[in-house]
Amino acid sequence: MGLFNKLFGNGISETLQKEIEGKLKACLDPSSQKDLLSIKAVSELQLKKNVLSLNIAMPYPCKSLWPSIEQTLSHELTQLSDINSISVNFSTAIVSHDAQKGTSPLPGIKNIIAIASGKGGVGKSTTSVNLALALQQEGANVGILDADIYGPSIPTMLNLTEKPQSKDGKSMQPLTAYGLQAMSIGLLIEEDSPMIWRGPIVTQTLTQLLRETNWEDLDYLIIDLPPGTGDVQLTLSQQIPVTGSVIVTTPQQVSLIDAKKGLKMFEKVEIPVLGIIENMGTHICGNCGHEESIFGADGGKKMADQYGVTFLGSLPLDKRIREEADKGLPTVVAEPSSDIAQKYRTMAHKISSAIGIQKRNYANVFPEIVIQNT
């Protein structure tokens, strides 16, 4: 029985242990479709007076899924004659996972997720903000870095107008909005000031924004990348430990062509592509509710199938998403119970669960050893 034996806090017969183990293997995580034992979510089991108590520590934020997971556990485990009912204590246990070779973890950040698109205007920033908020609502500590130096839009979407403060004159405190920690070049300049900078200055600025911001105990940092595959993306792949990337595209062919270039770029620098999001998949008429694929149908799904990556889902071209972002009140916050907000949450579950089952990075676990001559 090995590792499974260690889960039990009191003596249980080996036969019953095997039966419980079999039932647990039938309980699948809704996002990864892996059983709770294989994702190491079960941390303790105790059986007293026919009540089985379980500690379930999910490796990704999914508070809204806890009730359904508990229902599945109850259904499976109470089929055993020795168990009349169960008691489940849920928690979230997010750890740091491996990034590309040659990079080291950053202080205060467990995992970095890069949101990219080959072409501008596909709704990447709106998607980034709503995904970050969805992860936060599901129980994670989340930050967002606006890496689009030439066209920063995160301050508008989060209704941030203050300037970042510095406690020591060397680093900056991130601003907060709706529970997110945020940083953007747009917070440091006037709204109508153009960034007339060459590539080296842009990449240096991005690195400073990332490294000189006092991020506090982040489970995930979302980096909203600018369009293309240029200097910023190259700096990201060479100097910043990225756990995984997400590609945002529309179903339109001209968008897919550039999105494929972004995907191949991440493959070459060995950054896992966690999936593809199709934005503006269909248009929903505000008057009659008619839904139409004005940019083409299933382009993102076909691209995901072509390259063997996960299709995370499709979002509609709905004016509410644009209006709410312009007001600084993104959809996940403005309409948390809406179908669109649920789409963002489902995508956030798929992204974070894919990270949760990756290899763990132990660089921050072991103490730093310093040898001194005395």
Kinemage of the C-alpha trace (Angstrom):
@kinemage 1
@onewidth
@group {chain A} dominant
@subgroup {mainchain}
@vectorlist {calphas} color= white
{ca met a 1} P 0.000 0.000 0.000
{ca gly a 2} L 3.003 2.281 0.539
{ca leu a 3} L 2.150 5.959 0.155
{ca phe a 4} L -1.580 5.334 0.479
{ca asn a 5} L -1.063 3.882 3.970
{ca lys a 6} L 0.383 7.194 5.107
{ca leu a 7} L -2.894 8.986 4.376
{ca phe a 8} L -4.725 7.231 7.193
{ca gly a 9} L -4.702 8.724 10.654
{ca asn a 10} L -5.871 5.525 12.359
{ca gly a 11} L -5.835 1.794 11.827
{ca ile a 12} L -8.009 0.541 8.978
{ca ser a 13} L -7.945 -2.932 7.546
{ca glu a 14} L -5.942 -3.448 4.398
{ca thr a 15} L -9.045 -4.693 2.606
{ca leu a 16} L -10.963 -1.496 3.381
{ca gln a 17} L -7.975 0.625 2.403
{ca lys a 18} L -7.911 -1.037 -1.005
{ca glu a 19} L -11.647 -0.459 -1.406
{ca ile a 20} L -11.316 3.237 -0.489
{ca glu a 21} L -8.351 3.599 -2.822
{ca gly a 22} L -10.396 2.119 -5.670
{ca lys a 23} L -13.254 4.529 -5.020
{ca leu a 24} L -10.901 7.520 -4.862
{ca lys a 25} L -9.445 6.551 -8.211
{ca ala a 26} L -12.961 6.817 -9.621
{ca cys a 27} L -13.264 10.423 -8.378
{ca leu a 28} L -11.952 12.659 -11.150
{ca asp a 29} L -10.902 16.283 -10.960
{ca pro a 30} L -13.357 18.059 -13.317
{ca ser a 31} L -10.644 20.164 -14.994
{ca ser a 32} L -7.721 17.783 -15.535
{ca gln a 33} L -9.879 14.625 -15.672
{ca lys a 34} L -7.284 12.911 -13.473
{ca asp a 35} L -8.207 11.090 -10.285
{ca leu a 36} L -7.699 12.800 -6.938
{ca leu a 37} L -4.982 10.376 -5.867
{ca ser a 38} L -2.842 10.848 -8.971
{ca ile a 39} L -2.901 14.651 -8.579
{ca lys a 40} L -2.014 14.131 -4.891
{ca ala a 41} L -5.027 16.079 -3.686
{ca val a 42} L -5.856 13.705 -0.809
{ca ser a 43} L -3.683 14.617 2.161
{ca glu a 44} L -5.372 12.781 5.055
{ca leu a 45} L -8.109 10.195 5.726
{ca gln a 46} L -9.703 9.155 9.002
{ca leu a 47} L -12.582 6.780 9.675
{ca lys a 48} L -14.501 7.134 12.932
{ca lys a 49} L -17.938 5.698 13.644
{ca asn a 50} L -18.543 5.050 9.945
{ca val a 51} L -17.792 8.682 9.028
{ca leu a 52} L -14.835 9.115 6.669
{ca ser a 53} L -13.075 12.462 7.059
{ca leu a 54} L -10.936 13.653 4.168
{ca asn a 55} L -8.547 16.550 3.736
{ca ile a 56} L -8.533 17.555 0.062
{ca ala a 57} L -5.831 20.047 -0.983
{ca met a 58} L -6.420 20.896 -4.640
{ca pro a 59} L -3.242 21.838 -6.583
{ca tyr a 60} L -5.013 24.714 -8.346
{ca pro a 61} L -7.654 27.315 -7.397
{ca cys a 62} L -11.163 25.935 -7.918
{ca lys a 63} L -13.433 26.929 -5.031
{ca ser a 64} L -16.506 26.852 -7.249
{ca leu a 65} L -15.809 23.183 -8.039
{ca trp a 66} L -15.535 22.011 -4.438
{ca pro a 67} L -19.263 21.192 -4.051
{ca ser a 68} L -19.300 18.986 -7.151
{ca ile a 69} L -16.100 17.218 -6.069
{ca glu a 70} L -17.625 16.562 -2.647
{ca gln a 71} L -20.771 15.162 -4.280
{ca thr a 72} L -18.700 12.737 -6.328
{ca leu a 73} L -16.695 11.661 -3.283
{ca ser a 74} L -19.852 11.091 -1.268
{ca his a 75} L -21.482 9.116 -4.067
{ca glu a 76} L -18.507 6.813 -4.506
{ca leu a 77} L -17.373 6.313 -0.911
{ca thr a 78} L -20.769 5.783 0.719
{ca gln a 79} L -21.243 2.748 -1.515
{ca leu a 80} L -18.846 0.969 0.867
{ca ser a 81} L -20.585 -0.811 3.749
{ca asp a 82} L -18.206 0.615 6.361
{ca ile a 83} L -18.865 4.241 5.385
{ca asn a 84} L -22.198 5.921 6.078
{ca ser a 85} L -21.156 9.488 5.329
{ca ile a 86} L -18.138 11.656 4.620
{ca ser a 87} L -16.780 14.962 5.899
{ca val a 88} L -14.514 16.903 3.549
{ca asn a 89} L -12.153 19.712 4.465
{ca phe a 90} L -11.076 21.533 1.281
{ca ser a 91} L -8.046 23.745 0.796
{ca thr a 92} L -5.863 25.022 -2.045
{ca ala a 93} L -2.186 24.039 -2.201
{ca ile a 94} L -0.475 25.910 -5.049
{ca val a 95} L 3.271 25.349 -5.412
{ca ser a 96} L 5.975 26.613 -7.751
{ca his a 97} L 6.427 24.609 -10.946
{ca asp a 98} L 9.244 24.217 -13.439
{ca ala a 99} L 10.018 26.958 -15.961
{ca gln a 100} L 12.281 26.972 -19.012
{ca lys a 101} L 15.969 26.094 -18.619
{ca gly a 102} L 18.435 28.781 -17.615
{ca thr a 103} L 16.004 30.787 -15.466
{ca ser a 104} L 15.584 31.049 -11.715
{ca pro a 105} L 12.426 31.664 -9.646
{ca leu a 106} L 11.631 35.282 -8.766
{ca pro a 107} L 10.960 36.404 -5.180
{ca gly a 108} L 7.311 36.484 -4.251
{ca ile a 109} L 6.134 34.670 -7.419
{ca lys a 110} L 5.393 30.938 -7.651
{ca asn a 111} L 4.245 30.689 -11.268
{ca ile a 112} L 4.263 33.020 -14.287
{ca ile a 113} L 1.713 32.677 -17.083
{ca ala a 114} L 2.342 34.574 -20.333
{ca ile a 115} L -0.746 35.568 -22.347
{ca ala a 116} L 0.217 36.159 -25.979
{ca ser a 117} L -1.172 36.747 -29.449
{ca gly a 118} L 0.545 37.163 -32.753
{ca lys a 119} L -1.777 39.956 -33.855
{ca gly a 120} L -3.074 43.002 -32.016
{ca gly a 121} L -6.740 43.732 -31.542
{ca val a 122} L -7.833 40.177 -30.699
{ca gly a 123} L -8.835 40.979 -27.107
{ca lys a 124} L -5.730 39.614 -25.393
{ca ser a 125} L -5.622 42.227 -22.622
{ca thr a 126} L -9.326 41.857 -21.857
{ca thr a 127} L -8.829 38.100 -21.687
{ca ser a 128} L -5.760 38.477 -19.448
{ca val a 129} L -7.589 40.663 -16.933
{ca asn a 130} L -10.641 38.421 -16.734
{ca leu a 131} L -8.516 35.268 -16.390
{ca ala a 132} L -6.517 36.894 -13.592
{ca leu a 133} L -9.716 37.889 -11.787
{ca ala a 134} L -11.175 34.414 -12.266
{ca leu a 135} L -8.088 32.825 -10.677
{ca gln a 136} L -8.308 35.303 -7.802
{ca gln a 137} L -11.990 34.594 -7.201
{ca glu a 138} L -11.265 30.868 -7.185
{ca gly a 139} L -8.816 31.234 -4.290
{ca ala a 140} L -5.384 32.224 -5.619
{ca asn a 141} L -3.147 35.201 -4.942
{ca val a 142} L -2.753 36.771 -8.373
{ca gly a 143} L -0.863 39.629 -9.968
{ca ile a 144} L -0.932 41.055 -13.478
{ca leu a 145} L 1.937 42.744 -15.315
{ca asp a 146} L 1.145 44.878 -18.348
{ca ala a 147} L 4.091 44.147 -20.658
{ca asp a 148} L 2.652 46.116 -23.585
{ca ile a 149} L 4.944 49.096 -23.183
{ca tyr a 150} L 3.713 50.896 -26.295
{ca gly a 151} L 0.006 50.391 -25.632
{ca pro a 152} L -0.682 49.747 -21.947
{ca ser a 153} L -4.382 49.124 -21.301
{ca ile a 154} L -4.481 47.309 -17.961
{ca pro a 155} L -4.817 50.542 -15.894
{ca thr a 156} L -7.987 51.450 -17.792
{ca met a 157} L -9.456 47.961 -17.503
{ca leu a 158} L -8.819 47.882 -13.743
{ca asn a 159} L -9.708 51.558 -13.184
{ca leu a 160} L -6.276 52.333 -11.745
{ca thr a 161} L -5.293 56.014 -11.687
{ca glu a 162} L -2.804 56.323 -8.822
{ca lys a 163} L 0.972 56.294 -9.187
{ca pro a 164} L 2.933 53.395 -7.664
{ca gln a 165} L 4.653 54.234 -4.394
{ca ser a 166} L 8.162 53.313 -3.244
{ca lys a 167} L 9.132 52.605 0.352
{ca asp a 168} L 12.880 52.497 -0.244
{ca gly a 169} L 13.424 54.569 -3.388
{ca lys a 170} L 14.578 51.456 -5.247
{ca ser a 171} L 11.465 49.331 -5.718
{ca met a 172} L 7.753 49.926 -6.259
{ca gln a 173} L 4.632 48.701 -4.539
{ca pro a 174} L 2.084 47.179 -6.914
{ca leu a 175} L -1.320 48.800 -7.018
{ca thr a 176} L -4.334 46.670 -6.124
{ca ala a 177} L -7.705 46.336 -7.834
{ca tyr a 178} L -10.417 43.783 -7.085
{ca gly a 179} L -7.873 41.766 -5.104
{ca leu a 180} L -5.268 41.750 -7.901
{ca gln a 181} L -1.758 43.144 -7.606
{ca ala a 182} L -0.994 45.153 -10.754
{ca met a 183} L 1.874 46.978 -12.434
{ca ser a 184} L 2.037 48.779 -15.792
{ca ile a 185} L 4.125 51.440 -17.499
{ca gly a 186} L 0.761 53.149 -17.963
{ca leu a 187} L 0.725 53.849 -14.223
{ca leu a 188} L 3.991 55.806 -14.477
{ca ile a 189} L 3.266 58.075 -17.455
{ca glu a 190} L 0.524 60.424 -18.553
{ca glu a 191} L -2.338 58.816 -20.447
{ca asp a 192} L -1.567 60.599 -23.733
{ca ser a 193} L 2.230 60.240 -23.560
{ca pro a 194} L 3.626 58.088 -26.416
{ca met a 195} L 6.452 55.650 -25.650
{ca ile a 196} L 8.947 56.526 -28.398
{ca trp a 197} L 11.533 53.949 -27.366
{ca arg a 198} L 13.746 51.508 -29.190
{ca gly a 199} L 13.747 47.797 -28.430
{ca pro a 200} L 16.588 47.634 -25.858
{ca ile a 201} L 14.965 50.309 -23.677
{ca val a 202} L 11.612 48.551 -23.892
{ca thr a 203} L 13.036 45.224 -22.755
{ca gln a 204} L 15.014 46.888 -19.969
{ca thr a 205} L 11.848 48.632 -18.784
{ca leu a 206} L 9.906 45.373 -18.800
{ca thr a 207} L 12.599 43.667 -16.746
{ca gln a 208} L 12.587 46.530 -14.243
{ca leu a 209} L 8.811 46.519 -13.931
{ca leu a 210} L 8.919 42.810 -13.179
{ca arg a 211} L 11.943 42.620 -10.896
{ca glu a 212} L 11.599 45.967 -9.093
{ca thr a 213} L 7.969 45.507 -8.122
{ca asn a 214} L 7.448 44.108 -4.636
{ca trp a 215} L 5.092 41.302 -5.581
{ca glu a 216} L 3.665 39.759 -2.433
{ca asp a 217} L 3.267 35.982 -2.224
{ca leu a 218} L 1.777 35.465 -5.690
{ca asp a 219} L 0.544 32.049 -6.728
{ca tyr a 220} L 0.320 33.306 -10.321
{ca leu a 221} L 1.602 36.354 -12.160
{ca ile a 222} L -0.214 36.952 -15.439
{ca ile a 223} L 1.956 38.766 -17.998
{ca asp a 224} L -0.044 40.494 -20.718
{ca leu a 225} L 2.391 40.476 -23.632
{ca pro a 226} L 2.359 42.874 -26.589
{ca pro a 227} L 1.511 41.459 -30.038
{ca gly a 228} L 4.216 39.816 -32.131
{ca thr a 229} L 7.339 37.762 -31.503
{ca gly a 230} L 9.947 40.494 -31.035
{ca asp a 231} L 12.263 41.875 -28.359
{ca val a 232} L 9.855 41.646 -25.428
{ca gln a 233} L 8.991 38.024 -26.125
{ca leu a 234} L 12.677 37.128 -26.583
{ca thr a 235} L 13.587 38.764 -23.273
{ca leu a 236} L 10.758 36.903 -21.602
{ca ser a 237} L 11.971 33.544 -22.879
{ca gln a 238} L 15.628 34.161 -21.981
{ca gln a 239} L 15.446 35.932 -18.626
{ca ile a 240} L 12.064 35.355 -16.996
{ca pro a 241} L 10.955 31.971 -15.559
{ca val a 242} L 7.675 31.312 -17.383
{ca thr a 243} L 5.659 28.316 -16.197
{ca gly a 244} L 3.417 28.284 -19.246
{ca ser a 245} L 1.839 30.352 -21.997
{ca val a 246} L -1.633 30.885 -23.437
{ca ile a 247} L -2.358 31.934 -27.029
{ca val a 248} L -5.340 34.214 -27.749
{ca thr a 249} L -6.679 34.405 -31.294
{ca thr a 250} L -9.851 35.083 -33.231
{ca pro a 251} L -11.210 32.489 -35.686
{ca gln a 252} L -10.202 34.746 -38.595
{ca gln a 253} L -7.474 33.379 -40.853
{ca val a 254} L -5.266 36.496 -40.678
{ca ser a 255} L -5.279 36.220 -36.872
{ca leu a 256} L -4.575 32.491 -36.894
{ca ile a 257} L -1.509 32.940 -39.125
{ca asp a 258} L 0.138 35.189 -36.537
{ca ala a 259} L -1.099 33.124 -33.596
{ca lys a 260} L 0.657 30.077 -35.052
{ca lys a 261} L 3.918 32.042 -35.129
{ca gly a 262} L 3.494 32.852 -31.443
{ca leu a 263} L 2.867 29.207 -30.638
{ca lys a 264} L 5.960 28.065 -32.541
{ca met a 265} L 8.028 30.711 -30.764
{ca phe a 266} L 7.086 29.303 -27.362
{ca glu a 267} L 7.874 25.800 -28.567
{ca lys a 268} L 11.363 26.853 -29.686
{ca val a 269} L 12.194 28.429 -26.321
{ca glu a 270} L 10.729 25.426 -24.458
{ca ile a 271} L 7.884 27.270 -22.729
{ca pro a 272} L 4.835 24.987 -22.507
{ca val a 273} L 1.734 26.179 -24.351
{ca leu a 274} L -1.096 25.559 -21.898
{ca gly a 275} L -3.757 26.119 -24.499
{ca ile a 276} L -5.492 28.309 -27.066
{ca ile a 277} L -8.385 30.687 -26.426
{ca glu a 278} L -10.603 31.712 -29.308
{ca asn a 279} L -11.935 35.226 -28.735
{ca met a 280} L -14.785 36.826 -30.694
{ca gly a 281} L -15.822 33.360 -31.829
{ca thr a 282} L -19.409 34.404 -32.451
{ca his a 283} L -21.306 37.694 -32.435
{ca ile a 284} L -24.423 37.940 -30.284
{ca cys a 285} L -26.973 40.495 -31.471
{ca gly a 286} L -27.949 42.856 -28.671
{ca asn a 287} L -31.498 43.187 -30.024
{ca cys a 288} L -32.616 39.684 -30.922
{ca gly a 289} L -29.910 37.471 -29.406
{ca his a 290} L -29.025 35.891 -32.766
{ca glu a 291} L -25.551 34.334 -32.729
{ca glu a 292} L -23.387 34.449 -35.861
{ca ser a 293} L -19.792 33.482 -36.692
{ca ile a 294} L -18.806 36.714 -38.419
{ca phe a 295} L -15.042 36.012 -38.199
{ca gly a 296} L -15.304 32.386 -39.255
{ca ala a 297} L -16.038 29.260 -37.273
{ca asp a 298} L -13.822 27.021 -35.091
{ca gly a 299} L -10.514 28.571 -36.154
{ca gly a 300} L -9.045 28.311 -32.650
{ca lys a 301} L -10.259 24.741 -32.213
{ca lys a 302} L -8.769 23.671 -35.543
{ca met a 303} L -5.447 25.318 -34.675
{ca ala a 304} L -5.359 23.522 -31.312
{ca asp a 305} L -6.050 20.193 -33.010
{ca gln a 306} L -3.391 20.890 -35.646
{ca tyr a 307} L -0.647 21.521 -33.079
{ca gly a 308} L -1.791 19.063 -30.423
{ca val a 309} L -2.483 21.617 -27.678
{ca thr a 310} L -5.518 22.134 -25.450
{ca phe a 311} L -8.420 24.180 -26.758
{ca leu a 312} L -9.408 26.197 -23.695
{ca gly a 313} L -12.676 27.501 -25.112
{ca ser a 314} L -14.343 30.185 -27.186
{ca leu a 315} L -15.596 33.608 -26.096
{ca pro a 316} L -18.282 35.585 -27.920
{ca leu a 317} L -18.019 39.045 -29.442
{ca asp a 318} L -20.363 40.626 -26.905
{ca lys a 319} L -20.518 44.364 -26.349
{ca arg a 320} L -20.847 43.834 -22.597
{ca ile a 321} L -17.255 42.570 -22.419
{ca arg a 322} L -16.001 45.740 -24.136
{ca glu a 323} L -18.245 48.112 -22.181
{ca glu a 324} L -17.320 46.626 -18.811
{ca ala a 325} L -13.590 46.677 -19.587
{ca asp a 326} L -13.805 50.325 -20.676
{ca lys a 327} L -15.516 51.170 -17.382
{ca gly a 328} L -12.746 49.504 -15.393
{ca leu a 329} L -15.138 46.805 -14.177
{ca pro a 330} L -14.269 43.580 -16.056
{ca thr a 331} L -16.986 41.022 -16.755
{ca val a 332} L -15.871 38.488 -14.120
{ca val a 333} L -16.429 41.201 -11.488
{ca ala a 334} L -19.334 43.051 -13.123
{ca glu a 335} L -21.406 39.950 -13.910
{ca pro a 336} L -19.917 37.059 -11.909
{ca ser a 337} L -22.922 34.795 -12.490
{ca ser a 338} L -23.129 35.391 -16.245
{ca asp a 339} L -22.398 32.771 -18.887
{ca ile a 340} L -19.397 34.784 -20.075
{ca ala a 341} L -17.881 34.964 -16.576
{ca gln a 342} L -18.338 31.202 -16.267
{ca lys a 343} L -16.427 30.728 -19.536
{ca tyr a 344} L -13.503 32.699 -18.092
{ca arg a 345} L -13.611 30.621 -14.889
{ca thr a 346} L -13.625 27.357 -16.828
{ca met a 347} L -10.601 28.532 -18.842
{ca ala a 348} L -8.839 29.578 -15.625
{ca his a 349} L -9.508 26.106 -14.188
{ca lys a 350} L -8.055 24.394 -17.256
{ca ile a 351} L -4.952 26.619 -17.291
{ca ser a 352} L -4.171 26.347 -13.581
{ca ser a 353} L -4.936 22.609 -13.390
{ca ala a 354} L -2.535 22.019 -16.295
{ca ile a 355} L 0.123 23.816 -14.256
{ca gly a 356} L -0.860 21.983 -11.074
{ca ile a 357} L 0.011 18.578 -12.523
{ca gln a 358} L 3.368 19.724 -13.933
{ca lys a 359} L 6.684 18.937 -12.306
{ca arg a 360} L 7.284 20.918 -9.142
{ca asn a 361} L 10.148 23.411 -8.905
{ca tyr a 362} L 12.060 22.856 -5.661
{ca ala a 363} L 14.420 25.828 -6.008
{ca asn a 364} L 12.488 27.842 -3.408
{ca val a 365} L 12.011 24.879 -1.059
{ca phe a 366} L 15.617 24.182 -0.121
{ca pro a 367} L 17.557 26.733 1.919
{ca glu a 368} L 20.403 28.653 0.351
{ca ile a 369} L 23.732 27.284 1.532
{ca val a 370} L 26.465 29.853 2.119
{ca ile a 371} L 30.020 28.708 2.893
{ca gln a 372} L 32.052 31.161 4.946
{ca asn a 373} L 35.654 31.059 6.091
{ca thr a 374} L 35.831 31.512 9.837
